[in-house]
Amino acid sequence: MPLSRARSRSILVAAVLGSSSLSARADVPVPSCTGHNSAAAATARAEGLRHYRASKREGPSDAEMATALGFFEAACAAGDDSALELRAYALAGVERFVEAAQTLDVFLAAHPADTLPEGTKARVAQQQPEILARVASLSVDTPTPGAKVVVNHQPAGVTPLAHLRLAPGRYDVEVTIDGASPITRSLDLAAGERSESFGASSPTASPEPTAAQTSNLEPEAPRKGLRPFIIGAAAGGGVLLLGGIAGVIWANERSNTYNDAKCGGTTKPGCAGTLSQYNAARDIEIVGFVGAGLAAAATGVLLLLDTRSQPTTHAPAIGMGTWTCSVPGLSVSCGTRF
């Protein structure tokens, strides 16, 4: 018997609340999809997809993407672990790349790539590298397995530790082997793979990730890019535009005064001063409008450069079994829709 609309809505709200409380815990960065309510999961998934498709890919401030994320977490809480893939893309859409990488790791641990449907497999193959390009992935090894690893004073696991997802930055890594004194290193981690061997040879390159290992150690710092220069150019252009408008008003007023005094063709007291002020007003008008135009052009160029410096996409378009393309900046990125 189908659920009523009110019953479905109450189940969905309960699932969202359960998902929110679970994902808020620092020691559980990726929620566990342990529910058994397939109707609530399907409703939450459908609502999440609706908001996801409505998103304009506006980054951290994207309300539609944030809402979609909540519904995907609700679908997971209701028992749909395939919603973790959608959760990863929504997290990337609001530029929470570390959590996106962690979530995709957990999804692939439960659903190995070779078992996925072709469409999902192609989508993951396209999106995972784009997400990992914004994340530092640290692997730690020791001669004896089981050494305790602490990163920035927080337990991170035991060796061999593979593909710990972190925001790029500096980290203090402490490894304790067989109860001996800890070995500590300060590491500057850039986006990409990094492998460290403690108590053995120097660091070596590691292969692409194949297993999930998650951490929630440090938030990612937002990128400033060219935004301060864009804001400055736009503000300067606004000031110059106001100056040009003021010049027009002043020139008109001085022109009217000159004409009312019948200064043309005669020499009267005050006419020379009025004419001088009129010419000054016209100069201000010209400088203001030309400067505003140049500032507008500079703002446009800076916006174009800032847009082109961003990754091509962090959140694939989602539809119903066709191919779609999104165009962030001037780069076209296509992905399978589902």
C-alpha positions in Angstrom: 0.0 0.0 0.0 1.6 3.3 -1.0 2.6 5.8 1.7 0.5 9.0 2.1 2.2 12.3 1.2 2.2 13.4 4.9 3.6 10.0 6.0 6.4 10.2 3.4 7.2 13.7 4.5 7.4 12.8 8.2 9.7 9.8 7.4 11.9 12.1 5.2 12.2 14.7 8.0 13.1 12.1 10.5 15.8 10.7 8.1 17.2 14.2 7.6 17.5 14.8 11.3 19.1 11.4 11.9 21.6 12.1 9.0 22.5 15.6 10.4 23.2 14.3 13.9 25.4 11.5 12.5 27.4 13.6 10.1 28.1 16.2 12.8 30.3 13.9 14.7 34.0 14.5 14.2 34.9 10.9 14.6 32.4 9.7 11.9 33.2 11.9 8.8 31.2 9.7 6.5 27.7 8.5 7.6 26.8 4.9 7.8 23.8 3.9 5.7 22.3 1.5 8.2 18.6 2.3 7.9 15.9 0.0 6.4 13.3 2.4 5.0 13.4 2.1 1.3 10.4 4.5 0.8 12.1 7.3 2.7 15.4 6.6 0.9 13.8 6.9 -2.5 11.9 10.1 -1.6 15.0 11.7 -0.2 17.1 10.7 -3.2 14.5 12.1 -5.6 14.4 15.4 -3.7 18.1 15.6 -3.5 18.4 15.1 -7.3 15.8 17.8 -7.9 17.8 20.3 -5.8 21.1 19.2 -7.3 19.8 19.8 -10.9 18.5 23.2 -9.8 22.0 24.2 -8.5 23.9 27.0 -10.3 27.3 25.6 -9.1 27.9 28.7 -6.9 30.4 27.0 -4.5 30.1 27.2 -0.7 27.2 29.6 -0.8 25.1 27.4 -3.1 21.8 26.9 -1.2 20.4 24.4 -3.7 23.6 22.2 -3.5 23.6 22.4 0.3 19.9 21.3 0.3 20.7 18.4 -2.1 23.5 17.3 0.3 21.1 17.1 3.2 18.7 15.0 1.2 21.4 12.6 0.0 22.5 12.2 3.6 18.9 11.4 4.5 18.7 8.8 1.7 21.9 7.2 3.2 20.5 7.3 6.7 17.4 5.5 5.4 19.6 2.7 4.0 20.6 3.7 0.5 24.4 3.4 0.5 24.5 4.2 -3.2 23.6 7.8 -2.1 27.1 8.2 -0.9 28.2 8.7 -4.5 25.7 11.6 -4.8 26.8 12.9 -1.4 30.4 13.1 -2.7 29.5 15.1 -5.7 27.3 17.5 -3.6 30.2 18.0 -1.2 32.5 18.8 -4.1 29.8 21.2 -5.3 30.1 23.2 -2.1 33.9 22.9 -2.2 34.3 20.5 0.7 36.8 18.4 -1.2 38.3 16.4 1.6 34.9 15.1 2.7 34.0 14.4 -0.9 37.1 12.3 -1.3 36.5 10.5 1.9 32.9 9.8 0.9 33.8 8.5 -2.5 36.5 6.2 -0.9 33.8 4.7 1.4 31.4 4.3 -1.6 34.0 2.5 -3.7 35.0 0.3 -0.7 31.4 -0.9 -0.6 30.9 -0.9 -4.3 34.2 -1.8 -6.1 34.5 -0.1 -9.5 34.4 -3.3 -11.5 31.0 -4.1 -10.0 29.4 -0.8 -10.8 27.0 -0.2 -13.7 28.7 1.2 -16.7 27.2 4.6 -16.4 28.1 5.0 -12.7 31.6 3.6 -13.4 32.2 6.2 -16.1 30.9 9.0 -13.9 33.2 8.0 -11.0 36.2 7.6 -13.3 35.6 11.2 -14.5 34.8 12.8 -11.2 37.2 11.1 -8.7 40.4 12.6 -10.3 38.9 16.1 -10.3 38.0 15.8 -6.6 41.4 14.2 -5.7 43.2 17.1 -7.6 42.1 19.3 -4.7 43.1 17.0 -1.8 46.4 15.8 -0.3 46.5 12.0 0.1 49.1 10.8 2.6 50.3 7.2 3.0 52.5 6.2 5.9 54.5 2.9 6.2 56.8 1.4 8.7 59.0 -1.7 8.8 56.7 -3.3 11.3 52.9 -3.0 10.7 50.7 -1.7 13.5 52.7 1.5 14.3 50.4 4.3 15.7 50.1 7.4 13.5 49.1 10.7 14.9 48.5 13.8 12.7 48.3 17.2 14.2 47.8 15.6 17.7 44.8 13.5 16.5 45.0 9.7 16.0 44.9 8.8 12.3 45.2 5.0 12.5 48.0 2.4 12.3 50.4 1.5 9.6 50.2 0.6 6.8 48.1 3.8 6.5 46.9 4.4 2.9 45.5 7.5 1.3 44.7 9.6 4.3 42.6 12.5 2.8 43.7 15.9 4.0 43.5 19.5 2.9 46.8 20.8 1.5 48.9 22.4 4.1 51.5 21.8 6.9 51.0 18.8 9.2 52.9 17.3 12.2 53.0 13.6 11.7 54.0 11.4 14.7 54.7 7.7 14.4 55.3 5.3 17.3 56.9 2.0 16.3 56.8 -1.0 18.8 56.4 1.3 21.8 59.7 3.2 21.1 60.0 7.0 21.2 57.7 8.7 18.7 59.3 9.8 15.3 57.9 13.2 14.4 58.1 15.0 11.0 56.6 18.3 9.8 55.2 17.8 6.3 54.1 20.3 3.8 51.5 18.5 1.8 50.4 19.7 -1.6 47.4 18.3 -3.5 48.2 14.8 -4.8 49.8 11.6 -3.5 52.5 11.6 -0.8 54.1 8.5 0.7 56.3 8.6 3.9 58.3 5.8 5.4 59.2 6.0 9.0 62.1 4.0 10.4 63.1 2.9 6.9 64.2 4.5 3.6 63.3 8.0 2.4 59.8 8.7 1.0 58.8 7.0 -2.3 55.9 7.6 -4.6 52.7 5.7 -4.0 50.2 4.2 -6.5 46.7 5.5 -7.1 44.2 5.0 -4.2 42.5 1.6 -4.1 41.3 1.5 -0.4 39.3 3.9 1.8 41.0 5.6 4.8 39.4 8.7 6.1 40.1 11.6 8.4 38.6 14.8 9.4 41.7 16.6 10.7 41.6 20.1 9.4 39.2 22.3 7.4 40.1 23.6 4.0 41.0 27.2 3.6 38.9 29.1 1.0 40.7 30.3 -2.1 40.9 34.0 -2.6 42.1 34.0 -6.2 41.7 37.3 -8.0 38.6 38.3 -6.0 40.2 41.2 -4.1 41.4 42.7 -7.3 38.0 42.2 -8.9 36.3 44.0 -6.0 38.8 46.8 -6.1 38.4 47.4 -9.8 34.6 47.3 -9.6 34.6 49.7 -6.6 37.0 52.1 -8.4 34.8 52.0 -11.5 31.8 52.8 -9.4 33.5 55.8 -7.9 34.6 57.1 -11.3 31.1 56.6 -12.8 29.7 58.7 -9.9 32.3 61.3 -10.7 31.3 61.4 -14.3 27.6 61.8 -13.4 28.5 64.6 -11.0 30.5 66.2 -13.8 27.5 66.1 -16.1 25.2 67.7 -13.5 27.7 70.4 -12.7 28.4 71.2 -16.4 24.6 71.5 -17.1 24.2 73.8 -14.1 27.1 76.0 -15.2 25.9 76.0 -18.8 22.5 77.2 -17.7 24.0 79.9 -15.5 26.2 81.1 -18.4 23.2 81.2 -20.8 20.9 82.9 -18.2 23.5 85.6 -17.8 23.7 86.1 -21.5 27.4 85.8 -21.5 27.8 84.9 -25.1 29.5 87.5 -27.2 29.8 90.0 -24.4 32.0 90.5 -21.4 30.2 90.6 -18.1 31.3 90.1 -14.5 31.4 86.5 -13.5 31.1 85.1 -17.0 34.8 84.1 -17.2 34.5 82.2 -13.9 31.4 80.4 -15.0 33.0 79.4 -18.3 36.0 78.1 -16.5 33.9 76.1 -14.1 31.9 74.7 -17.0 35.1 73.5 -18.7 36.3 71.9 -15.5 33.0 70.1 -15.1 33.3 68.7 -18.7 36.9 67.5 -17.8 35.6 65.7 -14.8 32.8 64.2 -16.9 35.2 62.9 -19.5 37.7 61.5 -16.9 34.9 59.9 -14.9 33.2 58.1 -17.8 36.4 57.0 -19.5 37.9 55.8 -16.2 34.7 53.9 -15.4 34.8 52.2 -18.8 38.4 51.2 -18.3 37.6 49.9 -14.8 34.7 47.9 -16.2 37.0 46.4 -18.8 39.6 45.5 -16.2 36.9 43.9 -14.0 35.7 41.8 -16.9 39.3 40.6 -17.7 39.9 39.8 -14.0 36.6 37.9 -13.8 37.5 35.9 -16.9 41.0 35.0 -15.6 39.6 34.1 -12.2 36.9 31.9 -13.7 39.4 30.1 -16.0 41.7 29.4 -13.1 39.0 27.3 -11.4 38.8 23.5 -12.0 36.5 22.6 -14.8 33.8 21.0 -12.5 33.4 19.8 -9.0 29.8 18.5 -9.3 28.7 16.6 -12.4 25.3 17.3 -13.9 22.7 14.7 -13.0 19.8 13.8 -15.2 18.0 10.7 -16.6 20.3 8.5 -18.7 21.7 11.0 -21.2 24.9 12.9 -21.6 25.1 16.5 -20.4 27.7 19.3 -20.4 28.3 22.1 -18.0 30.3 25.2 -19.0 32.1 26.7 -15.9 34.2 29.6 -17.3 35.2 28.6 -20.8 36.0 24.9 -20.3 33.4 22.4 -21.2 33.0 19.3 -19.0 30.7 16.5 -19.9 29.4 13.7 -17.6 26.9 10.9 -17.6 23.6 11.9 -16.1 21.5 9.5 -14.0 
